[in-house]
Amino acid sequence: METLAKAVDSGIYRRNEAREHLNMPIAEGGDILTVNGNAIPVTMAGQQYLKGGEKTE
């Protein structure tokens, strides 16, 4: 379980891939790679530093 959680949190596995290893049904939105403890989609990485479309200092 710990290995699967680390793989999901590191963006190596998608949540649904980990669920398949546990013989669990897929979850809606579970095919998006996520990273960090915030579990944001990889495509949004860095956007948390933007304000109104511009970088903040």
PDB file of N, H, CA, C and O in Angstrom:
ATOM      1  N   MET A   1       0.831  -1.182   0.000  1.00  0.00           N
ATOM      2  CA  MET A   1       0.000   0.000   0.000  1.00  0.00           C
ATOM      3  C   MET A   1       0.876   1.244   0.000  1.00  0.00           C
ATOM      4  O   MET A   1       0.605   2.189  -0.741  1.00  0.00           O
ATOM      5  N   GLU A   2       1.923   1.259   0.822  1.00  0.00           N
ATOM      6  H   GLU A   2       2.143   0.491   1.425  1.00  0.00           H
ATOM      7  CA  GLU A   2       2.809   2.422   0.894  1.00  0.00           C
ATOM      8  C   GLU A   2       3.499   2.671  -0.450  1.00  0.00           C
ATOM      9  O   GLU A   2       3.641   3.819  -0.871  1.00  0.00           O
ATOM     10  N   THR A   3       3.919   1.617  -1.111  1.00  0.00           N
ATOM     11  H   THR A   3       3.804   0.684  -0.769  1.00  0.00           H
ATOM     12  CA  THR A   3       4.575   1.749  -2.409  1.00  0.00           C
ATOM     13  C   THR A   3       3.612   2.328  -3.446  1.00  0.00           C
ATOM     14  O   THR A   3       3.995   3.198  -4.228  1.00  0.00           O
ATOM     15  N   LEU A   4       2.378   1.854  -3.456  1.00  0.00           N
ATOM     16  H   LEU A   4       2.068   1.147  -2.820  1.00  0.00           H
ATOM     17  CA  LEU A   4       1.385   2.388  -4.387  1.00  0.00           C
ATOM     18  C   LEU A   4       1.109   3.868  -4.094  1.00  0.00           C
ATOM     19  O   LEU A   4       1.013   4.678  -5.015  1.00  0.00           O
ATOM     20  N   ALA A   5       0.984   4.210  -2.831  1.00  0.00           N
ATOM     21  H   ALA A   5       1.062   3.552  -2.082  1.00  0.00           H
ATOM     22  CA  ALA A   5       0.722   5.602  -2.458  1.00  0.00           C
ATOM     23  C   ALA A   5       1.869   6.504  -2.907  1.00  0.00           C
ATOM     24  O   ALA A   5       1.631   7.598  -3.418  1.00  0.00           O
ATOM     25  N   LYS A   6       3.105   6.058  -2.722  1.00  0.00           N
ATOM     26  H   LYS A   6       3.299   5.170  -2.307  1.00  0.00           H
ATOM     27  CA  LYS A   6       4.258   6.852  -3.150  1.00  0.00           C
ATOM     28  C   LYS A   6       4.294   6.985  -4.663  1.00  0.00           C
ATOM     29  O   LYS A   6       4.622   8.052  -5.182  1.00  0.00           O
ATOM     30  N   ALA A   7       3.961   5.919  -5.377  1.00  0.00           N
ATOM     31  H   ALA A   7       3.694   5.052  -4.956  1.00  0.00           H
ATOM     32  CA  ALA A   7       3.952   5.964  -6.836  1.00  0.00           C
ATOM     33  C   ALA A   7       2.885   6.921  -7.345  1.00  0.00           C
ATOM     34  O   ALA A   7       3.114   7.638  -8.319  1.00  0.00           O
ATOM     35  N   VAL A   8       1.732   6.945  -6.707  1.00  0.00           N
ATOM     36  H   VAL A   8       1.545   6.362  -5.916  1.00  0.00           H
ATOM     37  CA  VAL A   8       0.665   7.868  -7.104  1.00  0.00           C
ATOM     38  C   VAL A   8       1.074   9.301  -6.771  1.00  0.00           C
ATOM     39  O   VAL A   8       0.929  10.191  -7.608  1.00  0.00           O
ATOM     40  N   ASP A   9       1.582   9.536  -5.561  1.00  0.00           N
ATOM     41  H   ASP A   9       1.700   8.812  -4.881  1.00  0.00           H
ATOM     42  CA  ASP A   9       1.960  10.888  -5.143  1.00  0.00           C
ATOM     43  C   ASP A   9       3.126  11.443  -5.944  1.00  0.00           C
ATOM     44  O   ASP A   9       3.298  12.659  -6.026  1.00  0.00           O
ATOM     45  N   SER A  10       3.928  10.566  -6.536  1.00  0.00           N
ATOM     46  H   SER A  10       3.788   9.578  -6.469  1.00  0.00           H
ATOM     47  CA  SER A  10       5.082  10.997  -7.332  1.00  0.00           C
ATOM     48  C   SER A  10       4.757  11.146  -8.810  1.00  0.00           C
ATOM     49  O   SER A  10       5.622  11.527  -9.598  1.00  0.00           O
ATOM     50  N   GLY A  11       3.533  10.852  -9.191  1.00  0.00           N
ATOM     51  H   GLY A  11       2.830  10.542  -8.551  1.00  0.00           H
ATOM     52  CA  GLY A  11       3.151  10.965 -10.590  1.00  0.00           C
ATOM     53  C   GLY A  11       3.619   9.806 -11.446  1.00  0.00           C
ATOM     54  O   GLY A  11       3.642   9.913 -12.672  1.00  0.00           O
ATOM     55  N   ILE A  12       3.993   8.696 -10.819  1.00  0.00           N
ATOM     56  H   ILE A  12       3.974   8.609  -9.823  1.00  0.00           H
ATOM     57  CA  ILE A  12       4.432   7.515 -11.558  1.00  0.00           C
ATOM     58  C   ILE A  12       3.235   6.670 -11.969  1.00  0.00           C
ATOM     59  O   ILE A  12       3.168   6.188 -13.100  1.00  0.00           O
ATOM     60  N   TYR A  13       2.298   6.491 -11.055  1.00  0.00           N
ATOM     61  H   TYR A  13       2.353   6.882 -10.136  1.00  0.00           H
ATOM     62  CA  TYR A  13       1.057   5.763 -11.322  1.00  0.00           C
ATOM     63  C   TYR A  13      -0.104   6.740 -11.261  1.00  0.00           C
ATOM     64  O   TYR A  13      -0.071   7.721 -10.518  1.00  0.00           O
ATOM     65  N   ARG A  14      -1.122   6.462 -12.045  1.00  0.00           N
ATOM     66  H   ARG A  14      -1.149   5.665 -12.648  1.00  0.00           H
ATOM     67  CA  ARG A  14      -2.392   7.174 -11.913  1.00  0.00           C
ATOM     68  C   ARG A  14      -3.184   6.481 -10.796  1.00  0.00           C
ATOM     69  O   ARG A  14      -2.949   5.309 -10.501  1.00  0.00           O
ATOM     70  N   ARG A  15      -4.105   7.196 -10.189  1.00  0.00           N
ATOM     71  H   ARG A  15      -4.295   8.148 -10.429  1.00  0.00           H
ATOM     72  CA  ARG A  15      -4.881   6.614  -9.082  1.00  0.00           C
ATOM     73  C   ARG A  15      -5.601   5.338  -9.524  1.00  0.00           C
ATOM     74  O   ARG A  15      -5.661   4.362  -8.777  1.00  0.00           O
ATOM     75  N   ASN A  16      -6.144   5.353 -10.737  1.00  0.00           N
ATOM     76  H   ASN A  16      -6.095   6.146 -11.344  1.00  0.00           H
ATOM     77  CA  ASN A  16      -6.850   4.156 -11.204  1.00  0.00           C
ATOM     78  C   ASN A  16      -5.900   2.984 -11.439  1.00  0.00           C
ATOM     79  O   ASN A  16      -6.307   1.832 -11.287  1.00  0.00           O
ATOM     80  N   GLU A  17      -4.651   3.245 -11.802  1.00  0.00           N
ATOM     81  H   GLU A  17      -4.320   4.181 -11.925  1.00  0.00           H
ATOM     82  CA  GLU A  17      -3.686   2.149 -11.952  1.00  0.00           C
ATOM     83  C   GLU A  17      -3.428   1.491 -10.600  1.00  0.00           C
ATOM     84  O   GLU A  17      -3.345   0.267 -10.501  1.00  0.00           O
ATOM     85  N   ALA A  18      -3.301   2.312  -9.564  1.00  0.00           N
ATOM     86  H   ALA A  18      -3.368   3.307  -9.644  1.00  0.00           H
ATOM     87  CA  ALA A  18      -3.104   1.768  -8.220  1.00  0.00           C
ATOM     88  C   ALA A  18      -4.345   0.992  -7.777  1.00  0.00           C
ATOM     89  O   ALA A  18      -4.229  -0.067  -7.158  1.00  0.00           O
ATOM     90  N   ARG A  19      -5.526   1.515  -8.091  1.00  0.00           N
ATOM     91  H   ARG A  19      -5.621   2.374  -8.593  1.00  0.00           H
ATOM     92  CA  ARG A  19      -6.767   0.828  -7.730  1.00  0.00           C
ATOM     93  C   ARG A  19      -6.863  -0.531  -8.422  1.00  0.00           C
ATOM     94  O   ARG A  19      -7.338  -1.501  -7.831  1.00  0.00           O
ATOM     95  N   GLU A  20      -6.410  -0.600  -9.681  1.00  0.00           N
ATOM     96  H   GLU A  20      -6.024   0.188 -10.162  1.00  0.00           H
ATOM     97  CA  GLU A  20      -6.430  -1.879 -10.401  1.00  0.00           C
ATOM     98  C   GLU A  20      -5.545  -2.914  -9.711  1.00  0.00           C
ATOM     99  O   GLU A  20      -5.901  -4.091  -9.657  1.00  0.00           O
ATOM    100  N   HIS A  21      -4.385  -2.486  -9.178  1.00  0.00           N
ATOM    101  H   HIS A  21      -4.096  -1.530  -9.222  1.00  0.00           H
ATOM    102  CA  HIS A  21      -3.506  -3.404  -8.446  1.00  0.00           C
ATOM    103  C   HIS A  21      -4.194  -3.969  -7.207  1.00  0.00           C
ATOM    104  O   HIS A  21      -3.869  -5.066  -6.753  1.00  0.00           O
ATOM    105  N   LEU A  22      -5.140  -3.218  -6.667  1.00  0.00           N
ATOM    106  H   LEU A  22      -5.404  -2.326  -7.036  1.00  0.00           H
ATOM    107  CA  LEU A  22      -5.862  -3.639  -5.460  1.00  0.00           C
ATOM    108  C   LEU A  22      -7.207  -4.265  -5.789  1.00  0.00           C
ATOM    109  O   LEU A  22      -8.025  -4.495  -4.898  1.00  0.00           O
ATOM    110  N   ASN A  23      -7.439  -4.544  -7.085  1.00  0.00           N
ATOM    111  H   ASN A  23      -6.775  -4.356  -7.809  1.00  0.00           H
ATOM    112  CA  ASN A  23      -8.716  -5.119  -7.533  1.00  0.00           C
ATOM    113  C   ASN A  23      -9.911  -4.277  -7.116  1.00  0.00           C
ATOM    114  O   ASN A  23     -10.957  -4.799  -6.731  1.00  0.00           O
ATOM    115  N   MET A  24      -9.734  -2.959  -7.199  1.00  0.00           N
ATOM    116  H   MET A  24      -8.884  -2.535  -7.512  1.00  0.00           H
ATOM    117  CA  MET A  24     -10.810  -2.033  -6.867  1.00  0.00           C
ATOM    118  C   MET A  24     -11.342  -1.425  -8.161  1.00  0.00           C
ATOM    119  O   MET A  24     -10.615  -1.353  -9.151  1.00  0.00           O
ATOM    120  N   PRO A  25     -12.599  -0.985  -8.166  1.00  0.00           N
ATOM    121  CA  PRO A  25     -13.139  -0.351  -9.378  1.00  0.00           C
ATOM    122  C   PRO A  25     -12.455   0.993  -9.634  1.00  0.00           C
ATOM    123  O   PRO A  25     -11.946   1.635  -8.715  1.00  0.00           O
ATOM    124  N   ILE A  26     -12.457   1.398 -10.901  1.00  0.00           N
ATOM    125  H   ILE A  26     -12.871   0.876 -11.647  1.00  0.00           H
ATOM    126  CA  ILE A  26     -11.853   2.682 -11.231  1.00  0.00           C
ATOM    127  C   ILE A  26     -12.696   3.814 -10.651  1.00  0.00           C
ATOM    128  O   ILE A  26     -13.893   3.653 -10.415  1.00  0.00           O
ATOM    129  N   ALA A  27     -12.060   4.954 -10.425  1.00  0.00           N
ATOM    130  H   ALA A  27     -11.088   5.085 -10.616  1.00  0.00           H
ATOM    131  CA  ALA A  27     -12.737   6.117  -9.874  1.00  0.00           C
ATOM    132  C   ALA A  27     -12.769   7.226 -10.922  1.00  0.00           C
ATOM    133  O   ALA A  27     -11.826   7.391 -11.695  1.00  0.00           O
ATOM    134  N   GLU A  28     -13.853   7.973 -10.939  1.00  0.00           N
ATOM    135  H   GLU A  28     -14.619   7.838 -10.311  1.00  0.00           H
ATOM    136  CA  GLU A  28     -13.961   9.094 -11.862  1.00  0.00           C
ATOM    137  C   GLU A  28     -12.823  10.077 -11.600  1.00  0.00           C
ATOM    138  O   GLU A  28     -12.569  10.447 -10.454  1.00  0.00           O
ATOM    139  N   GLY A  29     -12.147  10.494 -12.649  1.00  0.00           N
ATOM    140  H   GLY A  29     -12.353  10.193 -13.581  1.00  0.00           H
ATOM    141  CA  GLY A  29     -11.017  11.421 -12.519  1.00  0.00           C
ATOM    142  C   GLY A  29      -9.724  10.747 -12.111  1.00  0.00           C
ATOM    143  O   GLY A  29      -8.715  11.423 -11.915  1.00  0.00           O
ATOM    144  N   GLY A  30      -9.730   9.435 -11.978  1.00  0.00           N
ATOM    145  H   GLY A  30     -10.550   8.886 -12.137  1.00  0.00           H
ATOM    146  CA  GLY A  30      -8.558   8.712 -11.508  1.00  0.00           C
ATOM    147  C   GLY A  30      -7.516   8.414 -12.563  1.00  0.00           C
ATOM    148  O   GLY A  30      -6.522   7.745 -12.280  1.00  0.00           O
ATOM    149  N   ASP A  31      -7.727   8.900 -13.780  1.00  0.00           N
ATOM    150  H   ASP A  31      -8.535   9.443 -14.010  1.00  0.00           H
ATOM    151  CA  ASP A  31      -6.756   8.666 -14.845  1.00  0.00           C
ATOM    152  C   ASP A  31      -5.868   9.873 -15.094  1.00  0.00           C
ATOM    153  O   ASP A  31      -5.188   9.940 -16.118  1.00  0.00           O
ATOM    154  N   ILE A  32      -5.865  10.822 -14.177  1.00  0.00           N
ATOM    155  H   ILE A  32      -6.417  10.767 -13.345  1.00  0.00           H
ATOM    156  CA  ILE A  32      -5.036  12.013 -14.284  1.00  0.00           C
ATOM    157  C   ILE A  32      -3.820  11.827 -13.371  1.00  0.00           C
ATOM    158  O   ILE A  32      -3.967  11.496 -12.194  1.00  0.00           O
ATOM    159  N   LEU A  33      -2.608  12.043 -13.923  1.00  0.00           N
ATOM    160  H   LEU A  33      -2.488  12.312 -14.879  1.00  0.00           H
ATOM    161  CA  LEU A  33      -1.410  11.974 -13.091  1.00  0.00           C
ATOM    162  C   LEU A  33      -1.415  13.136 -12.112  1.00  0.00           C
ATOM    163  O   LEU A  33      -1.724  14.266 -12.492  1.00  0.00           O
ATOM    164  N   THR A  34      -1.076  12.873 -10.860  1.00  0.00           N
ATOM    165  H   THR A  34      -0.825  11.955 -10.551  1.00  0.00           H
ATOM    166  CA  THR A  34      -1.015  13.907  -9.836  1.00  0.00           C
ATOM    167  C   THR A  34       0.359  13.883  -9.185  1.00  0.00           C
ATOM    168  O   THR A  34       1.052  12.865  -9.219  1.00  0.00           O
ATOM    169  N   VAL A  35       0.757  15.017  -8.584  1.00  0.00           N
ATOM    170  H   VAL A  35       0.194  15.843  -8.556  1.00  0.00           H
ATOM    171  CA  VAL A  35       2.044  15.121  -7.909  1.00  0.00           C
ATOM    172  C   VAL A  35       1.889  15.908  -6.617  1.00  0.00           C
ATOM    173  O   VAL A  35       0.873  16.571  -6.407  1.00  0.00           O
ATOM    174  N   ASN A  36       2.886  15.837  -5.759  1.00  0.00           N
ATOM    175  H   ASN A  36       3.711  15.298  -5.929  1.00  0.00           H
ATOM    176  CA  ASN A  36       2.946  16.563  -4.491  1.00  0.00           C
ATOM    177  C   ASN A  36       1.889  16.099  -3.492  1.00  0.00           C
ATOM    178  O   ASN A  36       1.016  15.294  -3.816  1.00  0.00           O
ATOM    179  N   GLY A  37       1.987  16.615  -2.293  1.00  0.00           N
ATOM    180  H   GLY A  37       2.696  17.269  -2.030  1.00  0.00           H
ATOM    181  CA  GLY A  37       0.988  16.339  -1.273  1.00  0.00           C
ATOM    182  C   GLY A  37      -0.337  17.007  -1.592  1.00  0.00           C
ATOM    183  O   GLY A  37      -1.379  16.616  -1.065  1.00  0.00           O
ATOM    184  N   ASN A  38      -0.298  18.016  -2.458  1.00  0.00           N
ATOM    185  H   ASN A  38       0.549  18.333  -2.886  1.00  0.00           H
ATOM    186  CA  ASN A  38      -1.523  18.699  -2.862  1.00  0.00           C
ATOM    187  C   ASN A  38      -2.299  17.899  -3.887  1.00  0.00           C
ATOM    188  O   ASN A  38      -3.469  18.187  -4.139  1.00  0.00           O
ATOM    189  N   ALA A  39      -1.670  16.898  -4.481  1.00  0.00           N
ATOM    190  H   ALA A  39      -0.719  16.663  -4.276  1.00  0.00           H
ATOM    191  CA  ALA A  39      -2.287  16.037  -5.483  1.00  0.00           C
ATOM    192  C   ALA A  39      -2.938  16.838  -6.599  1.00  0.00           C
ATOM    193  O   ALA A  39      -4.121  16.673  -6.897  1.00  0.00           O
ATOM    194  N   ILE A  40      -2.139  17.714  -7.213  1.00  0.00           N
ATOM    195  H   ILE A  40      -1.178  17.849  -6.971  1.00  0.00           H
ATOM    196  CA  ILE A  40      -2.651  18.489  -8.338  1.00  0.00           C
ATOM    197  C   ILE A  40      -2.300  17.781  -9.638  1.00  0.00           C
ATOM    198  O   ILE A  40      -1.305  17.058  -9.687  1.00  0.00           O
ATOM    199  N   PRO A  41      -3.082  17.968 -10.685  1.00  0.00           N
ATOM    200  CA  PRO A  41      -2.737  17.368 -11.962  1.00  0.00           C
ATOM    201  C   PRO A  41      -1.397  17.913 -12.471  1.00  0.00           C
ATOM    202  O   PRO A  41      -1.089  19.088 -12.274  1.00  0.00           O
ATOM    203  N   VAL A  42      -0.617  17.073 -13.112  1.00  0.00           N
ATOM    204  H   VAL A  42      -0.868  16.118 -13.272  1.00  0.00           H
ATOM    205  CA  VAL A  42       0.680  17.461 -13.641  1.00  0.00           C
ATOM    206  C   VAL A  42       0.539  18.683 -14.553  1.00  0.00           C
ATOM    207  O   VAL A  42       1.409  19.554 -14.562  1.00  0.00           O
ATOM    208  N   THR A  43      -0.538  18.747 -15.308  1.00  0.00           N
ATOM    209  H   THR A  43      -1.245  18.040 -15.301  1.00  0.00           H
ATOM    210  CA  THR A  43      -0.747  19.849 -16.236  1.00  0.00           C
ATOM    211  C   THR A  43      -0.935  21.190 -15.536  1.00  0.00           C
ATOM    212  O   THR A  43      -0.847  22.236 -16.179  1.00  0.00           O
ATOM    213  N   MET A  44      -1.193  21.178 -14.229  1.00  0.00           N
ATOM    214  H   MET A  44      -1.265  20.328 -13.707  1.00  0.00           H
ATOM    215  CA  MET A  44      -1.394  22.416 -13.478  1.00  0.00           C
ATOM    216  C   MET A  44      -0.164  22.808 -12.655  1.00  0.00           C
ATOM    217  O   MET A  44      -0.184  23.841 -11.985  1.00  0.00           O
ATOM    218  N   ALA A  45       0.892  22.016 -12.689  1.00  0.00           N
ATOM    219  H   ALA A  45       0.909  21.177 -13.233  1.00  0.00           H
ATOM    220  CA  ALA A  45       2.090  22.300 -11.900  1.00  0.00           C
ATOM    221  C   ALA A  45       2.619  23.678 -12.241  1.00  0.00           C
ATOM    222  O   ALA A  45       2.792  24.002 -13.416  1.00  0.00           O
ATOM    223  N   GLY A  46       2.874  24.481 -11.247  1.00  0.00           N
ATOM    224  H   GLY A  46       2.734  24.218 -10.292  1.00  0.00           H
ATOM    225  CA  GLY A  46       3.379  25.831 -11.413  1.00  0.00           C
ATOM    226  C   GLY A  46       2.292  26.890 -11.426  1.00  0.00           C
ATOM    227  O   GLY A  46       2.575  28.059 -11.163  1.00  0.00           O
ATOM    228  N   GLN A  47       1.063  26.516 -11.723  1.00  0.00           N
ATOM    229  H   GLN A  47       0.833  25.567 -11.937  1.00  0.00           H
ATOM    230  CA  GLN A  47      -0.018  27.495 -11.784  1.00  0.00           C
ATOM    231  C   GLN A  47      -0.368  28.068 -10.423  1.00  0.00           C
ATOM    232  O   GLN A  47      -0.967  29.140 -10.337  1.00  0.00           O
ATOM    233  N   GLN A  48      -0.003  27.366  -9.361  1.00  0.00           N
ATOM    234  H   GLN A  48       0.483  26.495  -9.431  1.00  0.00           H
ATOM    235  CA  GLN A  48      -0.308  27.860  -8.029  1.00  0.00           C
ATOM    236  C   GLN A  48       0.496  29.131  -7.720  1.00  0.00           C
ATOM    237  O   GLN A  48       0.208  29.830  -6.748  1.00  0.00           O
ATOM    238  N   TYR A  49       1.508  29.426  -8.553  1.00  0.00           N
ATOM    239  H   TYR A  49       1.742  28.859  -9.342  1.00  0.00           H
ATOM    240  CA  TYR A  49       2.323  30.624  -8.348  1.00  0.00           C
ATOM    241  C   TYR A  49       1.859  31.789  -9.216  1.00  0.00           C
ATOM    242  O   TYR A  49       2.450  32.868  -9.180  1.00  0.00           O
ATOM    243  N   LEU A  50       0.813  31.573  -9.988  1.00  0.00           N
ATOM    244  H   LEU A  50       0.333  30.696 -10.017  1.00  0.00           H
ATOM    245  CA  LEU A  50       0.303  32.627 -10.859  1.00  0.00           C
ATOM    246  C   LEU A  50      -0.849  33.358 -10.183  1.00  0.00           C
ATOM    247  O   LEU A  50      -1.641  32.761  -9.455  1.00  0.00           O
ATOM    248  N   LYS A  51      -0.926  34.653 -10.436  1.00  0.00           N
ATOM    249  H   LYS A  51      -0.282  35.138 -11.028  1.00  0.00           H
ATOM    250  CA  LYS A  51      -2.029  35.452  -9.890  1.00  0.00           C
ATOM    251  C   LYS A  51      -2.559  36.306 -11.035  1.00  0.00           C
ATOM    252  O   LYS A  51      -1.847  37.163 -11.557  1.00  0.00           O
ATOM    253  N   GLY A  52      -3.792  36.075 -11.418  1.00  0.00           N
ATOM    254  H   GLY A  52      -4.371  35.378 -10.994  1.00  0.00           H
ATOM    255  CA  GLY A  52      -4.371  36.840 -12.497  1.00  0.00           C
ATOM    256  C   GLY A  52      -3.654  36.660 -13.819  1.00  0.00           C
ATOM    257  O   GLY A  52      -3.643  37.560 -14.659  1.00  0.00           O
ATOM    258  N   GLY A  53      -3.046  35.475 -14.004  1.00  0.00           N
ATOM    259  H   GLY A  53      -3.056  34.744 -13.322  1.00  0.00           H
ATOM    260  CA  GLY A  53      -2.353  35.193 -15.252  1.00  0.00           C
ATOM    261  C   GLY A  53      -0.920  35.682 -15.282  1.00  0.00           C
ATOM    262  O   GLY A  53      -0.214  35.451 -16.264  1.00  0.00           O
ATOM    263  N   GLU A  54      -0.467  36.358 -14.221  1.00  0.00           N
ATOM    264  H   GLU A  54      -1.040  36.546 -13.423  1.00  0.00           H
ATOM    265  CA  GLU A  54       0.904  36.842 -14.179  1.00  0.00           C
ATOM    266  C   GLU A  54       1.619  36.245 -12.976  1.00  0.00           C
ATOM    267  O   GLU A  54       0.997  35.955 -11.954  1.00  0.00           O
ATOM    268  N   LYS A  55       2.919  36.066 -13.104  1.00  0.00           N
ATOM    269  H   LYS A  55       3.424  36.302 -13.934  1.00  0.00           H
ATOM    270  CA  LYS A  55       3.703  35.540 -11.989  1.00  0.00           C
ATOM    271  C   LYS A  55       3.738  36.556 -10.855  1.00  0.00           C
ATOM    272  O   LYS A  55       3.824  37.764 -11.078  1.00  0.00           O
ATOM    273  N   THR A  56       3.668  36.032  -9.624  1.00  0.00           N
ATOM    274  H   THR A  56       3.597  35.051  -9.443  1.00  0.00           H
ATOM    275  CA  THR A  56       3.794  36.901  -8.458  1.00  0.00           C
ATOM    276  C   THR A  56       5.213  36.784  -7.928  1.00  0.00           C
ATOM    277  O   THR A  56       5.907  35.809  -8.212  1.00  0.00           O
ATOM    278  N   GLU A  57       5.636  37.758  -7.172  1.00  0.00           N
ATOM    279  H   GLU A  57       5.072  38.550  -6.941  1.00  0.00           H
ATOM    280  CA  GLU A  57       7.006  37.728  -6.651  1.00  0.00           C
ATOM    281  C   GLU A  57       7.021  37.403  -5.199  1.00  0.00           C
ATOM    282  O   GLU A  57       8.090  37.336  -4.593  1.00  0.00           O
TER     283      GLU A  57
END
